[in-house]
Structures are given as structure tokens and as C-alpha cells.
Amino acid sequence: MKSVNTYVGQPIERVEDLRLLRGRGQFVDDLHFDGMLHAAILRSSVPHGRLLRVDTTAATALAGVVTVVTAAEVGNPVPTIPLRLAPMAGLIPYEQPVIATGKVRYVGEPIAVVIAESAAIAEDALELITLEIEALPPCVDTRTAAANRSLLFEEMGTNLAATYTAVLGDAASAFVAATTDEFRVCRERFDTQRHTATTMETRGLIGVWDDKTQHLTVYGAAKVPFASRGILARQIGLPESSIDLIEGDVGGGFGMRGEFYPEDFLIPFAARHVNRPVKWIEDRREHLLACNHAREFDCDLELLCKRDGTILAIRGQINGNIGAYIRANATIAPRNVALCLSGPYRIPNIYIESTMLVTNKTPTGTYRGPGRFEGDFFRERLFDIAAKDLGIDPVVFRRHNLLTKDELPSKLPVLTPVPQQEELDCGDYLQTLDRCLAEFDWSGKVKLNGRLIDGRYHGIGIGCFIEGGAVGPRENARMVVEGDGSVSVYVGSAIVGQGLETVCAQIAADALEMPMEQIRIFHGSTTYVQEGFGSFASRSTVMGGSAIIATAEKLKETIRTAAALRLNCAAEDIVLQPGLAISPDGNAVRWPDLAPEHLQAAGTFSSTRRTYGYGAHAAHVSVDPGTGRVEVLDYVAVGDVGRIVNPMTLKGQIVGAIVQGLGSTFLEHLVYDQEGQLLTGSFADYLLPTASDYPNIRVYDQEEYPSSNNPLGAKGAGEGGIVPVGGVIANAIASALGVQPRSLPMSPSRVWELINC
């Protein structure tokens, strides 16, 4: 993208921060409407059972209660939540009804919604609802689910909802042929724990129904408002044109926020049902209980290598515990963990099966780096174990097997049953590894491995990664020249706290060759553009930014055409300068003077080719053998993300992602007992990292290999920071203690057990 402004590439402070830091943000709970009611949701306390009776008589009679909504009020059939991404017809029977009917399948499933004059009254009324549930045996882990002794969906006859298969080459033949001492097979089992994203602001919704116009407005949308509007329209029986989803400020998304949940139907339905505005704000316990969980996978993998460390094949099975239902994006992590297990490495033969097993736990979805965080932990741990078995330095092992720049693009495995073929686009994986080693001082610190210093064992670990981004098929934008000469830019991308308002303004200012201060960004709501695809899968800058570039070119042509009529010359002879259109004879007209002619343009960027950022991370840890506590002494991350739009916001994304990854590696764990009850339902039990926990994080970003898949040359960069963390830290702990971690989280008690058992 050629520009005279060069805002793109500059470390510009976020334009949204001043408003937010002054407390002038507008989150959904800041909104109030005349006559507004409040909702509270009765959730199942039984993990698995037949719902025989819901008696709301006493609750309805409580003063201040307007109504109670159950499946009976919603009607028959009760709508279900469809898959938004990677749908498969065979998964439709596993979709979640928006409110329990006939059966409950996890603790936290909505059974009834109380609508009252205040949130307190609504909460009190929940205690007055009588339930009769016939308990059924729960299953909470993949092994129990696979045995099919207790079926969540009896009509299906199995708890195995689907199996993805990723195939490249012929892994079976490679293993059969490996019969001499020249080859070595490393077989290991690994698992990652269930946890979830915890945003600064919990979910919230306000439904407003206008009976006169038969129009529904929903506040609190995030991430994918257009997709959510389409789902809601079909469920509630309205045309999409009769529904608006409005996005305000959002305190983080991380894949969890903004997907379609039961509440996304229930609150708008309730507003229409009572013909008054209805607000619902989730509390923290509800968040941990009812929002999409993630990450719970176990695997059995085999790696085939030559004695010199050359990888020949990998095969195995990965099992995903996806909880009680298939919700809007439940297929993505099981898909990614199979598709991307090979990462940036040359593995000619791959056969991976990735299963989706339903259990009596909260349904799962995406969480920053879905499937890739888990897959990187499996692969990088397997590589370190294999290298040790072969007597090869782990860095040498990786360098020997990383794809070279001349081998790119390189195809990933073919995925079925949803046919998919992707390829890694461009880059130099060895370059980022070498820089990471240099910045980290690997050659100096490797001498610390296993040393006891001041009562702590020291160790270092390394890992490489890829980050897929720029998911299509398209994104849209619209630009309007305002009367003061500024330009309003409306984007289909959503903003969930990631700084996109600033990045979009930088891109638009360069594309229009005008000051950034004259650009205003409007985002996310269904009222701004005809179609939008939102923010997920590291797509917003690439897809949304490229749509802005396309729209800017159209707007400039529109300005030239309008100016040519005013200046009596050909449109192609008009020269545009910031705020001015100039004819060949030197006459000029200001953009503000053309604004009454309603200068605007809409544009689209379409692409089905993903981008792949990449890099390497290294960590230095110390371990207290008496307590199992691990301290991160140094953490270095090097990544190439194509063209960097804003180095400052990029660094914030990477550091934040690494801290989330460290929380995932050390602390966060949604623990269930064997009866299907969640034991970590508050921040007293579900621990999060704090700003002071991990101060020693160093980030080095590169833009050596811009992507050719989009005019910006950018690659996705919102998730790469989290992807390799679990494997890197576990490798460092292994180097410190001489043990082989195979499970996350690396909590003090688990590390202590590795030392002493």
C-alpha cells in the first residue's frame, strides 16, 4: 500500500484509550431505558437428568415479577444454536436448545428466565421455582464418554459427535517400513486442562422491542454481530432487516465473547414477550459456569524419526472433551489441533484423528489460539522427549526439521470430513528461531540447565509456532465525507478491546492520504454496513484493513468525479491532495464543499487464502523443589507477522497473549468432580495471572516477509503470542528437573509431584 502519510508502521498510541481511561466508555451495563426490566436465569444444578416439571407459580406471584419464561413460553420446537463455523449436518442433533426442554445435560444449562422490576427481585424469584429432575448417570471425561454407558443423546446411540482426520503422505506405510535400527519411534500421551477466557467485563444484553414498527434492537453485541443477527432472526421468526445488533465498548473477547449463547435468544425473546426493554448482566459465577469453556484435550501420539533426528512421520489420536452440546464454534479447536499439529516443521507423513466427545460439562468453543495452543504443547513436548531419546540437542533437532524459506508455500494436511486444504504462505522459520536464540542468549544460559542455585533448579526451553489468520471469505467497509471535511469510516469488523479503532484509522488515513485526526471509525453494529463478518481468527486487520483500502480507492474516484463536474474537467485529470481536489489549470475545490453531494463509497475485500505468522519463544525458569513453585526469570518471543501496522498495539497484543498463556500454563483450571459439579466457580478457586506475576517478557517483532495475500501485506497477530507458551514452559521445567511434564497446568502441586513421585 503506497502512501504519503505513512501512519502505517508507526507506534501510535491508541486513540480509544483517552476516552476509556477517563471513564467515558459505554459498556452495555451503562445503558438504561425507560421502563427497563431485569432478567435472572435459573440454571440447572444437575449435570444430567430428565426435566420432568418446572413450576413457576410461586415465582410469578412474587411482587415485582412480571413473568417467567420457560420452554413452554418459547414454544415448540425450541430453537437450537447452529454452528457458525465449519458446520456439519451430522452435528445438528447435538446442537443446544436455547432453553432446557426434556433433559438437562450440564450444570449451568438455562431452565427458566425471570423478568422483574429489578435484578434483585429477579434473583429472589429464582429461589421460588420448583424443579423436578430425574437424575441420570453423568460422564465427565473422554474415556467415560467413549464407552457410551451413559448417553447424552439417546437417539444418536453414541457420545462421539464427530471425528476429524488430517492426512498428508502415507504415515502407515512410513511406520511399517521403519524396521531397522536406523529408525526410532517415540510414543507419548499428553493432556491439557479445561479453562476459559476471563474478560474484564462479563457478558450483558439489553433487548428493546418496538411493537409499532415490529423492530427489535439488541445492545451488547460483540465479535460477530451480523452472524448473530442472522441466527436470532431465524430463531425468533423475524426478517434480518427487523433486527439491529448494536456493539458498544467491550472489555475483551479472546474468542469466547460474542458467540451465540442461549441468552442471545432468551433476552431479546423476553423483551418482545413483555414489550418492554429487558437487561441481563452476567455475574462472574455465571461466566465460569455458562460461557464457552476450552482446551480440554488428551492425545496419544507417535513420532517416527531417523537416528539423525530427521522426522519421517507422526500419527495418533487426539480426543476433545467438548461438553454437553455443539455450540456456534465448537468445531474449530478439534479441527485446528489436527490440521496444525505439524506447525512450522517438515513432516512428510501425517495421520491424525481428532474426536469430539460430548460430556456433562459446559459446552466448549474457541479461546485465543484454539487448538494451536494445545497442539503446540503436544508437539513441542514430544519433540523435546524425542530429541533426548536420540541424544540430539533440542535446538539442533528443531533447526534440522524446520521448513526452509525455499520450501514455502507448503501444504498442510488435508482435513476431512469437511474437505479443506491449506498451505503455509511465506517466511523464514529458521531466521526467527536464530534471532530468538540470540536475543535470549541460549548458548550462555544452556549451561544453567539442571543447576541448583540458591535452592532452585534452573532450566530453559524453546518452541516454534505458526499462527493462522485472515479468515475469509470477505469483509466490508463504507466511507462518508462529512460536512467538516472529515471522513467517517464504517467497518464490518468488530472491536473487542484489541485497539482496532486506532489501526483502522491509521490504514484509512494512509489510504486517503489525509490526517489521521480527520478519520472517525465506527464499528461492529449492523446499522453501519450492509454486511460484516466481525473479529475472530486474527482476521480484523488483514480483512477489515484491506476492505478499508478498497473502499478508499472507490471514495477517491467518487471525489474525483464530483470535483470534475464542479471544475469542468475530466475525472482522471483531478489530482487529490489532503482535503483538496485540483484541476489541471490549478483550480481547486475543498472536500467539505463537495460533502453536500453526499460523497460516500462502499467496498469489499474478498479472500479465501489465509496468512500464517510464525516465530519462536524461549523461557528461563527456576523451580523450588520444596514447593513446586516455578518462577519465570526470562521470556523472549520473536515473531514475523508480515507488515506491522502499529508496533505499539502489536506489542501489547503479544505481551498480553503471553501472559494469558502463562496463566493457562500455571494457574487456570476448571475442575469438575466425577458427578459433573464445577468445583472452581469463583476467582477464589479459579486463579488468574496478575501484572506483577510475569514481569520479564521481551518481545521482538519482525516484518521481513509481508504476505502477498492482501494489499497490506499483513498477517494475523492477535493469537500467536499464546500459542507456544505451554510447550516452552514445560520444556524449561523438564530441563530444570530432569522430569517429563505431560499434563497442564504446571501448578505447584503438580510440579512437586513430578519431583517426588
N, C-alpha and C positions, 0 to 999 in steps of 0.2 A: 504494500500500500504506500504510494508516494504521497508526501505531504509537505507543505511549507511550514506547518506548525510544530511538528514533532512532539506533540504531547505524548504520543505513544512511545513508551520506553522510559518515561520519566517517573521518578519516585514521588508522585503527587499524593499529598495527604487526602484521606477520604473526605469527600465533600459532605457526606451524611453525618460525620462524627460530631460536628459542632452542634447540630440540632439534637442529636441523641444525648450528648454529654450535658446539655442544658436542660434535659428532662422534657424536651419538646417533641419527643417521638409520639406516635399514635398507634399503640397496640390495640388489639381487639377489646381488651378489658377497659380501655379508656373510653370506649364508645357507650353512649346512653341514648335511649329513645323514649319518647313519651309512651306511657302505658306498658313499658317493658316488663316482661315476666322472667322468671329464672327457672332453670332446669336442673334437676339432680337425677342421677341414673342409678337404679338398683341393679347390681351386678351379682352374678352367681357366686356363691361361696362353695359350691360343689363342683369338682372338676369334671365329672362325667355322670350324667343321670338323665332319666326321663322326666320332663317337666309336665307334671300332672295337673297342677292347679295354680293359678295366680289370682289371689283375692285382694282387690284394691279398695274394698268398701270403706274400711276404716280410714285409709289414707285420703280418699276422696272427700270424706266428711270433715277432715281437719280444716279449721278456719284458715283461710288464705290459700288453700289449694284450689287451683282452677280445674285441673283434670289430671288423669294418669293415663299415659299411653302404653299399651301392651301390644302384642301381636294381633290381638282381636281388633284393635283400632286401626292398625296399619292395613289390615285386610289380607285376603287370601288370593294368590300366594304372596307370602312375604318376599320382598325383593332381596336379591343376594348381591354381593360385591364382586364385580367381574375383574378378571385380570386386565390390568392396563398394559403391561409389558410382557412380551413373549407368550401370548395366550396359546392354550392347547385345549381342544374340545374335550379331551379326556379328563381335564381338571374341573370342568364345570360342576360335577356333583359334589366337589369338595369346597365350593365357594361358601362364604359365610353369609347367613341371613342377617339383615340389619338389626333384627331383634330376635331373641331366642323363641323358637317355636318347636314344640315336640321334644326337644332334647337340649341339654346344655353340655358343652364339651371342654370348657376351661374355666378356671376361677377368674372372674372379671368379665364374663360374657354378659352383655346387656339383656335384662329381662323386662324392665319397666322404666318409664321416664315420668317423673313427677314434675308438673308445671305449676308454679306457685308465685305468689306476690313477692317473695324474697328467696334468696338462696338458702337461708337458714330454715325457713318453713319447709322448703322442698326437701332438705336433708332430714328434718324431723319426720316427714311423712314417709320416708323410705322405711323407717323402723316399723311402720304400721301395716306394711304389705305382708301378707301371709303367702308363703310358698309351700308347695308340696312337690318334692323331687324324690324320685325313686333312684337311689344311688346305684351306679354301675361300676365295675372294676376299672380303675384308671390305668393308663400306661403312660409313662413319662420319659422313657428313653428309647433309643432306636432299636435296641435289641428286643425289648418287650414288644414294641410296635411291630417289628418284622415277624414276630411269632404269631401275630393275628389272633391271640387268645381273647382279646377284648377289642372289638371293632368299633371305631368311632362312627363309621358309616356302614351299617349292616348290609345295606343294599348293594354296596360295592364289593363286599366279601374280602377286602384287603385294606391294610393301612398304608400300603405302598401306592402313593398317588401317581408317581411318575419316576422315570429313570432317564437321565441324560447320558449320552455316550459321546466321548471325544476321541477321535481316531486320526492318527497320522502314521503313515507307513504300515508296517506289519509287526507289532510288538510280539505277538505269539510266536511267530517264526524266529524272531531275534532271540527270544529266550530259549527256544528249542535248540537253536544252533550253538548256544553258549555252553559247551560241554567240556571244555578243556580248562587247564589251569590258567590260561590266558585271560579268563573272564572272572568276574566277581559279581555276585548278586547280594545287594543289601536290602533286607526286608524289615520294615518298621511300622509300628502303629502310633498314631498321634491323635490328639483331640484338642478342640478349642471350646471354651466355655460360652454359655449363653449370656449375652449382655445387651445393652441398648444405648441409643443416643440419649443424652440428657441435656435438653436445651435450656437456655437461660429463662425462657418464657414457656410455660406449658401451653398446650393447645387451648383454643377457645373459639366459639362460634356465636354469631347472632343471626337469627333468621328474621326477616321482615317481609310480611305478606301484604300486598296491596290488593284488596278484594275488588276494587273498582276496575283496576287495569289488569287484574289477574296476573300480577307480576311478582316474582319472588327475588329478593336480594339477600345474599348471604355474605356476611362480613367475617373475616378471619381466614380467608383462603390463603394458601401458600403453595409454592413449588410448582404445581401443575393445575392452575385454576381452570383452564379450558377443558382439560381431560375430566376433571372433577365435575364441571358443569354438564358435560355430556352424560356421565354416569347418573348424576342426580336427575337430569331431565327424563331419562328413560325410566328410572325407578319411580319417580313421582308423577309421571304422566303429563308433563308439560313440554312444549317445544323449547329448544335451547334459547330461542330469542326471548322467551318469557322469564329467563333466569339470568341474573348477574352475580358473579362471584367477585368480591372486592378484596384486594390484598392491601394490608397496611404494613406497618413495621413488624418484623418477625425476629424473635430472639434466637435465631439459629434453626437449621433444618437437618443437615447431616444425613439425608436420605429418609429419615423417619418421619419428619414433619411434612405435612401437606399431602400425604397419600389419602386415599378414600377409606375412611373408617365408618363403623356403624353410626357414630354421632353425626357424620356429614350428611346422612339422610335424616336421622331422628330429629335434629334441631330444626331444620327447615320444614320438615313434616309437621312438627308440633306448632310452629309459627302459623302455618297455613290452617292447621286444625282448629286453633283457638282465635285466629285472625288478630293476633297481637304479636309484637316483637318478643322473641324469646332468646335469652342469653344463657350460654353454658360455658363455664371456665373449669378446666380440668385441674384437680389438685395433684400433688406430687405422688401420692399413693396410687391414684388412678393412672398416672403416667407410667409408673413402673409396672403396673398390673395390666394395662389395656393397650398401650402403644405397641407398635411392632417391636418384637424382640429380634435378635440377630445372632449370628456367629456360631451356633451350636452344631459342630460337625465332628465326626470321627472318621478315621481312614485307616486303610491297610494298603501300604504301597511297597512296590518292589522296584529297585533301580538296578539296571544292568550296565556294568562298566567294563572296559578293558583294564588291564593291570596298570596302564599308564594314566588312567583317570578319564579316558575318553568315554563319554556317556553314549550308550547304544540304544537304550530303551527304558521306558517307565510304564508301569501298568499298576492297576489296583482299583479299589472301590472306596468311594467316599460316601458317607451317609449323612444326610441333613435332617435334623430334627426341626421340622417346620411348624410345629404346633398344631392347633386344632383345625385350622381352616387354611385354604388358599386365599390370601387377600391380594390386593391390587398389584404388588410387585414381588410376590413370594418366589417366583421362579428365577430371579436374577442371580442371587448368591449361589444356588446349586448349579446354575449354568456357568457362571464365571469361574467357580472353583475347578471345574473340569476343563473349560476352554483355555484358561490362563495358567494352569498349573506349571507349564514348562517355562513361563516367564520369558526372560531375555536370552535363554540358553538354546543351544543347538542340541535338540533331542530328536533324532530322526524317526523314532518309532514310539508311538504313544497309544495306549488304550486305557481310558479311564471311564468308569461308570460312577455316576453321581446320582444318588437316590434322594427322593423327597418322601419322608415318612411322617404321617400325621400322628400327633400325640396329644395328650390332655394338658397342654401348656398354651400360653398365649401365642397366637399366630406370629410368624416371623415375616420380615421384609428386608429392605435394604438398610445398611448402615455404612457410611463412608468407606469406600473401597470394598464393596460387598463381594464376597468370595475370594477376592485377591488377598486381603489380609490373612484369611485362613489358609489359602493355598500357598502363600509365601512362607508362612510358618512351617507348613508341612515340608515344602521343597527345601528351604534353606537349612532346616534341621537335618533332613535326610542327606543333603549334600555334605554337611559337616561330619556326620556319622560315617558316610561312605568314604570321605577323604581320610578320616582317621583310620578306618579299617584298611585302606590301601597304603597307608603310610605316606600320604601326599599332603603338603601344606594346603589349607583350605583356600587360600588366595590363589595359589597355583591351579588348584582344581577348578575354580570358577573361571579364571582367565583362560584356561585351556578349552572351556566349553561355552564361553560367551559367543554369541553370534558376532561376526565382524561387520563393519560398515559395508563391505562389499557383498555381503550375503543378504542385505536388506534391499527391498522388502522381502519378508519371509512369512510364509503361510503358517497360521496357527492350525491346530487340529480341526477337522470337520466335525461339527456338532449335530447330533440328531436327538430326538425326533423332529425338532424344528430345524430344518436344514439351514446351516449357517457356515459360511467360510469367511474368515477374517485374516488380515495379514498385518504384521508389524511394519510400519511405514519406513521411517528413515532414522538414522542416528549412528552413534559410535559408542557402543556399550562399554568397550574397553577404556575409552577416554574418561568416562565418568567414574569408573572403578579406580583407575590410576590416580585421578585427582583426589578422590575420597581418601585413598590410602596415604597420599602425600599430605593433605590437609590434616589428617588425623595423626600423622607420624606413626604409621603402623609399624615400620621397621624398628622404631625405637621402643614402642610400647609392647611389642610382642614378647619382649624379654620379661614382662610382668606376669605373663600367664602362669597361674598356679602359685604365685609367690604370696607368702603370708607377711603382710606389712602392717604393723600396729594392730595386730589381732584380726585383720581382714584379708581374705583371699581376693586377688585381683585377676581379672580376665578381660579379654577383648573379643569382639565378634564382628562379623561382616555379613552383608547380604545385598543382593541386587534385586531390582524390581522393574516392572512396567506399569504404566497407568493408562488404561483405555479411556478415551474421551470423544467429544464431538459427535454424540449420538444424534442421528437424523430423525426423520427424513428432511426436515426443514425448520426454519424459524423466520419470523416476520417482524417488520418494524414499520412505523409510519412517522413522517416528519411534517411539521406545520410551521410556516413562517408567521410569527406573531407581529402585532402592530408596532411593537417596540424594536423590531429587528432581530429579536432572539428567535431561536428555533426550539420548539418543543418536540422531543423525540419520544415516541411511544413504542415500547418493545414488548414482544410476546414472552420474553424471558422473565422469570420471577426473581425477586430479591429476598434472600433469607438471611441477611446479615453478612454476606460474603464480600461486600464492597463493590458490587456490580454497578451501582449508581455512578461511582467515580470512573470505573473502567469504561462504561458505555459513553460517558461524557468525553473522555479522552479520545476514544475512537471516532465519535461523531465530530468533535472539534477538528481533528485532523482531516477527516473525510470531507468536511465542508470548508476547510481552510478558514476557520473563524475562531475567535477567542473562546476558550472553554467556559468562561463566565457567562457567555450568551447561550449556553446549551442547558436545557432543563430536561431531565429524564423522568418519564412516567412509566410505570412497570406493572406487570403482573395481572391487572384486573381485566376481566372480559369485556369491559366497555371501551378499551383503548384501541384494540386492533381486531380484525375480523377473525384471526386465528393465531393461536400461540401454543407453544409446546412446553414452555416452562424451563425449570432449572433442575437438572439431575444429571448424573453420569458425566460430570466435568464437561458440560456442553455449552454453558451460557456464554462464555467469552468467544469461543470459536463460532458457534452457530448464530448467537444473538449479535455478536460484534460484526460478523460477516454480513448479516442482514442489514445492519446499520450502514455499512459501506455501500451495499447495493442500493439502499434507499437514498443515500446521499447523492449518488450519481443521478438517480431519477429526479431528485429535487433540483439539482443544479441545471438539468436540462429544462425543467419546468420554469425555473427562474430565467434562464436564457431566452426561452420562448416568450415569456411575458415581457421581458425587457426589450426584446427585439421589436415587439409591437409598439412599445412606448417610444423607442428610439429610431424606429423606421430603418431597420437593417436586418440582415439575416441572423437567425439564431446562432448559427455556427461561428459568426464573427464576434459575438459577445464575449468579452473577457470578464471573468468573475474575480473580484478581489473581496476581502472580508467586508461584508455589508454593502458592496457596490457591484453594479453591472455596468460595464463600459463598452461603448460602441467604437468602431474603428476610427471615427472622427473625433474621439475624445469626449463626447457627451456621456454623461453618467446618470444613473438613477439609483437611488438608495433602496435596499431591500425593504425597509419599512414602508416606502412609498408604493411598493408592489404588494404589500400584505393585504390591502383591501381586495385584491383579486384572488384571495383565498389560495395562496401558494401552498401546496402540500403534495406529498407523494407517498406511496406505499411500496415496499419492496420485500423480496423473499430471497433467502439463501437456502439452496437445497443441496444435500449431500448424503450419501449413504456410506461414505468412506470414513472410518474412524481414524483418529490420531492416537499415537502412542508415545507419551512421555516415558522417561526412563531414568535410572540412576542407581546409586549405591549409597548405603548407610553403614556407619561403623560406630560401635559403642565400647566404652571402657567402664567396667563396673567393679565395685568391691562388695564382698559378701561377708557378713558377720556369721561365722559358723555356729555361734551360740544361739542366735535368734532367727537366722534365716533371712534377715533384712538385707535387701540389695540397695546399694546407692549407685546412681548413675553419675559418674565422675566427668564423663565427656561423651558428647554425642555429636557426630558430624554427618550431615546429609548433603549429597551432591546430586543435582538433577538437571536434566535438559528438557525444557518444556516448549521448545520451539521459540517463536518470538515472544518476548516478555513485554506485556503492555504496561504494567506498573510494578516495578521491583519491590516497592514497599508493601503493597497489598499481597503480592505473591509471597513474600517472606512471612507475612502474618498468616497466610493460609498454610504454609508448610510447617511453621513452628507450632501452630495450633493443632494441626493434624498429628504431628509427632507426639505432642502432649496427650492427645486423645489416645494415640497408640500405646503410650506408656501406661495410661490408665487402664486400657484394655489388657495390657500385658501383666500388670502387677495387682490391680485392685478390683475392677468391676466384674461382678459375678451375680447373675440372677439365679439363686439357688432354690430348687424345689425339693420337697421331701417325696418319698415314694407314693404318697397319697395324692400328689398333684397340688399341694399347697405351696404358694410362694413364701419363702422364709425371709427374703430380703426386700421388704416392701417400703422401706424408708431410707433416707440418707444416713441414718444411724447404722444401717447394716450394708447398704449399697454404697461403697466408698468411691469418691471421685478424686482425681488429682487436683491440686491447688497450684497457684502461681509459684509458690516457693519450693515445691517438691522437686522440680527438674529445671534448675536454672542454667545448666551448662549445655545448651543446644546451639550448635553452629550450622548455619545453612549457607550453601554456595549454589547459586542457580546459574545455569548456562543457557545460551540460545544459539548454539553452534549449528544446529540442524533444524531450521524452520520447516514446517510442514508444507508440502505442495498441495494439500487437500483443501486449502481455504486461502482467501486473499490476505488474511492477516499473517499467515504463517505460524499461527499459534497452535499449541497443543493443550489439552486439558491439564489443569494443575491443582485442582481442589482436593484430590484424594491421594496423590502419590506419597505425600508425607506420612500417611498412616500405614501404608501397605506393608513395608518390610519390617516394621518395628518389632513385632513379636518374635520373628525368627532371629533378628540381630541380637536382641537382648538375651534370648535363650541360648544362642551360640556363645555369647560372652560369659554367661553363667556356667556353661559347660566347660569353657576354657579355665575359669577360675577354680572350679571344684573337681574337675575330672569326672563329672557325672553327665548323664544324657537326659535333659528335660524332654519330655514327650507330651506334656499337657500344659495348657494355660488355664488359669492365671498362675504366674510365678509369685504367689503370695508368700509371706514369710513362713507360714506353717508348711506349705508345700516344698519350699526350698529346704527348710530344716529336715523334712522327711527324706529328701533326696540325699542329704548329707549323712543322716543317721540310720537309714533303713537299707 
